[in-house]
Amino acid sequence: MTSAVAAALARIDRIDPDLCAFAEVWHEEAREREADASRLPLAGMPFAVKGSAGIRSYTARRLIAAGGVPVGATSVPGPGTRWQTWGQGAHGRTVNPWRPDRTPGGSSAGSAVAVAAGMVELATGSDGAGSVRIPAAWCGVFGLKTTTGLLPSPDRTGLASPGLLASSAALAELCLSHVLDGYVPRPARLPVPAVYSPDLGFARVDPDVAEVTRTAVGGLVEAGAVRLMPGSCELLDPVEAWLAVRAGAPTPATERLRTANDRTLDAFFSRTPLLLTPVTPNRPHGHEGPGDVYSTALTWAFNLSGHPAASLPAGFTPDGCPAGLQLVAGRGRDAELLGTARALERHLPRSQPIG
């Protein structure tokens, strides 16, 4: 019988030259690790790490200790561009597995593609503005950004949090339970009270993306999985605050903006456990870049505020591009968020591995 690691390596060798999800593949090291992992909880489950430095991350080290086997480092954006929604693999530019003429998103580009194409079922990522949730949405997989500070992060700005990209929320929860000490699952009690915000009060959302997410939310309501609450969640556009924090140069004006949004979100989550939004205002763009649209418009507010957030596959736009539904919960409510995601994903369209 072919082992899971051998099968993953064979699939990578077969289809990655076309998708370019991996920057490095570790054939010998993976086989050696597998021999020592069979009796551990994850029993030799193959996974990928984000970028060449990903193997040294806290998340990767904990997964290895639990019996996970890293098979390679996935692509991240290469030099020469300011926009991060792309990747550079060993075989060339990373492509979206659903539409090769489109980007997979980023910066956890290769991680999302590797999971979407079934090369692995799990990959690590990091999310400073949407870098897990955006590629998860555009590749049709599950993506989680953890609460700021829940797991160690090398990002000195405090914007980036470790995350996971997985074939399902259930698998992400299983793996997080081996990464985070004391993790206790919190199964959702349906219907989950939630508010759906199509634009957070400021974003201009592509009508096709809006329709996919609106339909997904409607399906969740009809299935009895979600109960929509009255009210809304309207924020100030966080672009200037995020850019100032990333540059290490906040101003009184940007700090006031950030504080105002934090207060709005604190009030919101004091009365409502779940916020639903589209993950991105746009569909995957071409490889020439996003133009003047911020793909991060609906995600980076929660990097500033520190809330955990996830992307669930919501369906496809008419041109065959996946779109994601963003789930946001209160700070430190990662277990509740994952329990909710597990419950909701049963009622949303599942994307089959490509290739």
DRENDO-557053 format. One record per residue: x, y, z of N, C-alpha, C in turn; residue in one letter. Coordinates in steps of 0.2 Angstrom, whole numbers, plus 5000, padded with zeros to 4 digits. Example, Ala and Ser with C-alpha at 12.3 -4.5 7.8 and 13.67 -1.06 7.14 Angstrom:
! DRENDO-557053
506649725039506249785039506649845039A;506449895035506849955036506450005039S;
//
This chain:
! DRENDO-557053
500449945000500050005000500450065000M;500350114996500750174995500550215002T;501050245005500950285011500750355009S;500450395014500150455012500750505010A;501350495013501850545011502150525004V;502150465002502350444995501850464990A;501250454992500750484987500750554986A;500850594992500950664991501450684987A;502050654988502650674984502550654977L;502250594975502150574968501650624965A;501150654968500650704966501050764964R;501450784969501850854968502250844962I;502650784961503050784955502650784949D;502050754949501650754943501350814941R;501050854946500650914944500950984945I;501450984950501751044952502151084946D;502451044941502751084936502251134932P;501551114932501151164929500851214934D;500751194940500451244945500951284949L;501551264950502151294953501951324960C;501651274964501551284971502151284976A;502651244974503151224978503851264976F;504151294981504851314980505351264981A;505251214986505651164987505251104989E;505451044987505150984989505650934992V;505550904998506050875002505850795002W;506050764996505850694996506250655001H;506850655001507250615006507050625013E;507050695015506950715022506250685024E;505750695019505050675021504950595022A;505350565018505350485019505650465026R;506150505028506550485034506050505040E;505750565039505350585045504750535046R;504450515040503850475040503950405044E;504550385044504750315047504650325055A;504750385057504750405064504150425067D;503650435062503050475064502450425065A;502450365063501850325062501450315068S;501850315074501450305080501250365084R;501350425081501150485084500450505082L;500150555085499450575084499250585076P;499750625073499550635066499850585061L;500150535064500350475060500650485053A;501050525052501450535046501050575041G;500550615043500150655038500550705035M;500650705028501050755025500750825025P;501150875026500950945025501450985022F;501251045020501751095017501851155022A;502451185021502551245025502651305020V;502451365023502451425019503151455018K;503451455012504051485011504651445014G;505251455012505851415014505951425022S;505751475025505851485032505251455036A;504751425033504151405036504351345040G;504851305039505051245043505251265050I;505451325051505651345057505151375061R;504551385059503951415062503751375068S;503451405073503151375079502651315077Y;502251335072501651295070501951235067T;502451235062502751185059503151135064A;503451165069503851125074503351085078R;502751115080502251075084501951025079R;501751035073501450985069501950925068L;502650935067503150885067503150845073I;503150875079503150845085502550795086A;501950815083501350775083501350725078A;501850715074501850665069501750685062G;501650755061501550775054502250775050G;502250765043502850765039502850815034V;503250865035503350915030503650895024P;503250905018503550875011503850935007V;503750995009504051045005503851115007G;504251165004504051235006503651265000A;503151305001502751324996502951394994T;502651414988502951474985502651534989S;502951594989502751654991502951704986V;502751774986502951824981503651824980P;503851834974504551844973504751914973G;505351934971505552004971505252044965P;505252114966505052154960504352174960G;503952164965503252194965503052214972T;502652264972502352284979501752244981R;501452214976500752184977500952104979W;500652074984500752014987500351954985Q;499851964980499351914978499651874973T;500251844973500551804969501051754972W;501351714968501951674971502451654966G;503051634968503551614963503751544966Q;503651494962503851424963504451404960G;504751344961505351324958505251314950A;504651304948504551294941504251354937H;504151414941503951474938503351504942G;503051544939502451584943501951544945R;501651544951501151504954500451524950T;500051484948499451494945498851474949V;498351504948497751474951497451414948N;497351364952497251294949496551294945P;496051344947495451344944495451384937W;495951434937495951474931496751494931R;497151454927497851474926498051544924P;497551574921497651644919497551694925D;497351664931497251714936497751694942R;497851744947498251734952497951684958T;498351654962498051614967497851654973P;498151714973498151754979498751744983G;498851784989499451774992499451814999G;499951815003500551795001500651715002S;500151685005500251615006499951575000S;500251594994500051574987500051504986A;500751474987500851404986500451364990G;500351384997500051345002499351325000S;498951384997498251374995498251324989A;498651334984498651294978498851224980V;499351214984499451144986498851104989A;498551144993497951114996497351104991V;497251154987496651154982496851094977A;497451084975497551034970497650964973A;497550954980497650894983498350864983G;498850914983499550884984499650874991M;499350914996499350905003498650925005V;498450905011497750925014497850985019E;498450995021498651045025499251085024L;499251155025499851195024499851245029A;500451265031500451325035500451395031T;500251445035500251515032500351565037G;500351625035500351685040499951735036S;499651775041499151825038499251895042D;499551935038499652005040499152055038G;498752035032498252085029497652045026A;497751975026497351935022497651875019G;498351865021498751825017498651755017S;498151735022497951665022497251665019V;496851715021496151705019496051725012R;496351765009496351785002496451724997I;497051694998497151634994496751574995P;496551575001496051515003495351534999A;495151594999494551604995494651594988A;495151624985495251614978495451544975W;495651504980495851434978495251384980C;494751404984494251364986494451314991G;494851334996494951295002494851335009V;494851305014494751335021495451365023F;495351425026495951465028495751495035G;496251495040496151525046496651565048L;496551625050496951675054496851675061K;497251655065497151655072497151715076T;496851725082496951785086497651805087T;497751875086498351895087498651885094T;499251855094499551835100499451765103G;498951735099498851665102499351615100L;499751625095500351585093500951635092L;501551615093502051655092502151675084P;502351745083502351765077503051815076S;503451805071504051855071503851925069P;503251935067503052005064503052055070D;503552105070503552155075503052205075R;502652215070502152255069501552235073T;501452175074500852145077500252135073G;500352145066499852135061499752055059L;500352025059500351955056500251905061A;499751855060499651795064499751735060S;499951685064500051615060499351595058P;499351555053498651525051498751455047G;498251425046498251365042497751365036L;497951325031497551315025497451245025L;496851225024496651155024496051135020A;496051075018495451045014494851055018S;494851065024494151075028494351105034S;493851135037493851165044493951115049A;493651055048493750995053494550975053A;494850975048495550955048495951015051L;495851075049496151125052496151125060A;495551115062495451105070495851055073E;495850995069496250935072496950955073L;497250985068497951005068498051065073C;497651115073497751165078497751135085L;497351085086497351055093497951025095S;498451005090499050985091499651045091H;499451095089499851155089499751195095V;499151205098498951245103498851205110L;499251215115499151185121498451195124D;498151145127497551165130496951175126G;497051165119496451175115495851135116Y;495251165117494651125119494151135113V;493951095109493451105104492751135107P;492451175103491851205105491351195099R;491051135099490551125093489951185093P;489751205087489251255087488551225089A;488151275091487451255093487051295087R;486751255083486351285077485651305079L;485451355076485751405072486151455075P;486751475072487251515075486951585074V;486851635079486651695077487251735074P;487051775069487551805065487351865062A;487751915060487551975056487951965049V;487651975043488051975037488152045035Y;488752065034488952135031489252125024S;488852145019489152135012489752175010P;489852235015490452275013490752315018D;490552295025490852325031490752405031L;490252425027490052495027490452535022G;491052515019491452555015491652525008F;491752465008492052425002491552424996A;491852434990491552424984491652354981R;491152304982491152234981490952224974V;491352184970491152154963490452124964D;489952144960489252114960489252034960P;489652004956489651934956489951904962D;490451934965490651904972490151914977V;489851974977489251984982488751934981A;488551924975488051874974488151804976E;488851784975489051714978488951714985V;489251764989489251764996488551774999T;488151814996487451824998487051754997R;487151724991486851654990487051604996T;487651604997487951555002487651575009A;487551635011487251655017486551635017V;486151645012485451625011485351555012G;485851515009485851445010485951415017G;486351455020486451435027485851445032L;485551505030484951525034484351465032V;484251455026483751405024483951335027E;484551315028484751255031484651255039A;484551305042484451315049485151315052G;485651335049486351335052486551405054A;486151455051486351525053485651555055V;485651605060485051645061485251715060R;485051755055485251815054484951865059L;485451905062485151955068485052025064M;484652065067484552135065485252175066P;485352225063485952265064486452255058G;486952295059487552285054488152295057S;488752295054489352305056489752355051C;489752415053490052465048490652495051E;491152485047491852515050492052575045L;492552605048492952655044493452615039L;493552645033494052605029494752605033D;495052555034495652545038496252555034P;496252575028496852575024497352615027V;497252675029497752725031498052695038E;497652665042497852645048498352585047A;498152535043498552475042499252495039W;499252535034499852555030500252595035L;500052635040500452665045500752625050A;500352575052500652525057501152485053V;501052465047501552425043502152455042R;502152525041502752565040503052585047A;502752565052503052585059502952665060G;502452695057502452765058501652785059A;501352765064500652785065500652855067P;500152885065499952955067499352965071T;499253025075498653025079498053015075P;498053035068497453025064497352945063A;497852915061497752845060497652805067T;497852825072497752795079497052805080E;496752865079496052875080495552835076R;495752825070495452775065495452705068L;496052685070496052615072495652605079R;495652655083495352655090494552655088T;494352695084493652695082493352625079A;493752595075493552525073493552475078N;494052475082494152435088493452435092D;493252495094492652505098492052485095R;492052495088491452465085491452395085T;491952365084492052285084491952265091L;492152295096492052275103491352275105D;490952325103490252335104489852275100A;490052265094489752215090489852145093F;490452125095490452055097490252045104F;490052105108489752095114489052075114S;488752085108488052065107487952015102R;488451995097488351955092488951905091T;488951845091489551795091489851795084P;489551805079489851795072489651845067L;490151865064490151915058490251885052L;489851885047489951855040490051915035L;490551905031490651955025490951915019T;491051945013491451915008492151925011P;492551875008493251885010493651935006V;493451945000493751994995493252034992T;493352094990492952134986492952114979P;493452074977493552064970493651984969N;493651964962493851894961494551894959R;494851834958495551834957495751874951P;496251914951496451954946496951924941H;497151954936497651924931498351934934G;498851894931499451894934499851964933H;499552014930499852074929499752124935E;499252104940499152134946498452154947G;498352184953497652194955497352264953P;497752304949497552374948497552414954G;496952454954496952504960496452474965D;496252414965495852384970496252344975V;496052364981496352324987496052264988Y;496352204987496052144988495952134995S;496352164999496352165007495752205010T;495352235006494852285009494452265015A;494252195014493852165019494152125024L;494852115024495152075028495652105033T;495952165031496452195035496252225042W;495552245042495352275048495452225054A;495352165053495452115058496152095060F;496652115055497352105057497452165062N;497152225061497252285065496952265072L;496352235072495952225078496152165082S;496452115079496752055082496251995082G;495652005079495151955079495251895075H;495051835077495151775073494651775067P;494951755061494451755055494651705051A;494151675047494251615043493851625036A;494151595031493751595025493551525023S;492851515021492551455019492351465012L;492451405008492251415001491551425001P;491351474996490651494996490351474989A;490751464984490451454978490951484972G;490651484966491051514961490651564957F;491051614955490751674951490651644944T;490251674939490151644933490751634928P;491351664930491851644926492351594929D;492051554933492351494936492851504941G;492851564945493351584950492951574957C;493351534962493051534968492951594972P;492551594976492451654981492351624988A;492551664993492551645000492151685004G;491851655009491451685014491851695021L;491951755023492351765029491951765035Q;492151725040491851715047492351755052L;492051795056492451825061492151825068V;492551805073492351795080492651845084A;492451845091492751885096493551865097G;493951905100494651895101494651835106R;495151785104495151725108494651675107G;494151685103493651635102493851595096R;494451575095494651535089494251465089D;494251435095493851365096493151375093A;492851425096492151435094492051455086E;492551485084492551505076492651435072L;493151395074493251335071492651285072L;492351285077491751245078491151265074G;491051335073490551365069490751345061T;491351355059491551335053491451265051A;491651225056491451145054490751135053R;490351175057489551165056489351195049A;489551245048489351285042489651255035L;490251225035490451195029490051135026E;489751105031489251055028488751075024R;488551135024488051165020488251215015H;488951215013489151255008489451205003L;489551234997489851194991490551174993P;490751104992491451084993491851084986R;492451104986492851104980493251044980S;493251004975493650944974494350964972Q;494850924974495550934972495550934964P;495950974962496050984954496650944952I;496650914946497250884943497250814944G;
//
